[in-house]
Amino acid sequence: MQSDGFPTSATSARDQLSGLLAGLLDKAPGTTRALLASGDGLKLAWTEQPIDDADNLAAVISGLYSLGRQQFKDTQGGIRQVVVEHDGGSLFVMSAGAEFTDNKAVNTVLAVVTAPTADAGQVGYEMETFIRGLDEHLVVAARPNSYSGQGL
């Protein structure tokens, strides 16, 4: 165990993913932050930013992704991307692992925050390339629902 409470292997995997996220930012000028989160809002890996900001971004992107899924719940396919444009930049949210439709899995969500000068096409391309490179490693097993009353 390391001092942050994570087993060494989990910390190492998170550090490796965070390094890959930093590489994604290097490839897309104008990007400022990136984060991978489980579909239910837990941060998995992130680029340099205060931990509270990473927690907040994980919750925001999980919510955006969930709202998009709810809107299209009666249609086939999955949410591929949500974009929030602001005068100060953009937030791109992409499903990572949309091809996985197992109800026992929680899709991973990738977010990239940009400055207003970023090329949206380049950002989207780099995000898709990143996701394709990690494939099935981006699906997280769903946690048991502690509120279902089962097992009590």
N, C-alpha and C positions, 0 to 999 in steps of 0.2 A: 504494500500500500504506500502511496505517496502522501505527502502532507495535505493535498487537497481532497483526500477521501476517496479518490478514484484508484482502482487497481492500475498498476503500471501499464498493462496492455491496453486498457481503455484510454488512458491518458495518451499513450503513444499513438493509437488509432486516431484520436481526436486531433492530436498535433499534426499528424500526417494529412488529414482532411483539411485542417486549417491552412497548412502549407499549400495544398492544391487550390484552395479558395484564393489565397494570396496570388497564386499564379494566374488565376482567372482574371483578377483585377489588373494584373500587369498587361494582359493581352487586350483589354478594353479600356482605352483612355477615357478619363472622366468618371470612372467608377471610384467610389469611396469606401464602401463596406460590402461584405458578403457574409451570408450566414446560411447554414443548413439547419433545419429544424424538423422534428417529427410533425406529422399532420395534426397532432394534438398539442403542439405548442412547446415542446421541450427542445432547447438548443442542443445540437449535436456537435457542431464545429462552427467557428467564426473567425473572421479576420480581426486584427487589432482594433479594439474598441472597449470602452468600459463595460464591465460585466453586466451592470444594470441596463445599459443600452442593448446589449445582446439579448438579455432576457425579454426586454420590451419588444424588440424587433421579432423575436421568435413568436411571441403572443400575437402580435399584429398580423404577421404573415399567415399564421395558422387560422386566424379569424377570417382574413380575406379569402383564403383558399376554401374554407368551410362555407362561407356565404356563397361563393361561386358554385360550389358543388350543390348546395341546397336549391339554388335557382334552377339547375338543370337536372335535378334528381330523377325525373321521369324520362330522360332521354338517354340514348346510348352514347358512349364515349366518356372522356374525362376532361376536366379543366386542364388546359395546357399552360395558360399564362394569364396573370392579372397584372395590369399596369396602373399605377397611380402617378399622374403627372402633377407637378407642383411648380410654382415659379422658382423654387429653390433646387429643383432636381426631380428625379423620378425614382420610384420604387418598382422594381420588376420582381414578380413572384412567379415561379414556375414549378409545376409538379415534377418531381423527380421520381420516376417509377410509376407513371400513369398506366403503363401496360399491365401492372399487377392489379388484379381485381379481387384478390383473396380478401374476404371480409375479416380475416384474422390478422391482417396486416394494416399498418397505418402508413400511408405514403409519406415520403420525405418531401419537404418543400424547400426550394432554393430561393433565396432572395439576394438581390443586388441593389444597392442604393447608389445613385449617380448624381453628379453635378449636372446643371442644365446643359452643359456643353457636350455631354456624352452622345455618341451616335447610337440610337436605339437599335438599329439593325445589327451593329457590331456587338452590342451587349447581348441581344437575344441569341445571336449565333454562338458566342462564347459560352453562354449558359447552356445551350443545347449540347454543344461539344463536351462540356464538363459533365453533364448528366449522362450522355452516352458512354463516356469513359468510365463511369462508376457503376452503371447498370444496376444489377440486383443488390449491390451493397447498400443502396439507398432506401431499402424497405426495412421498416422497423416493426418487430412483432408488437401487436396490440397488447396493452396491459389489461388485466382483468378489471371489469367494472365493479368497483368496491361498493357502488350504491345500488346494485341490483338485488341485494338481499341474499344472494347465493353465498353459501359458505359461512353464513353467520350462525 
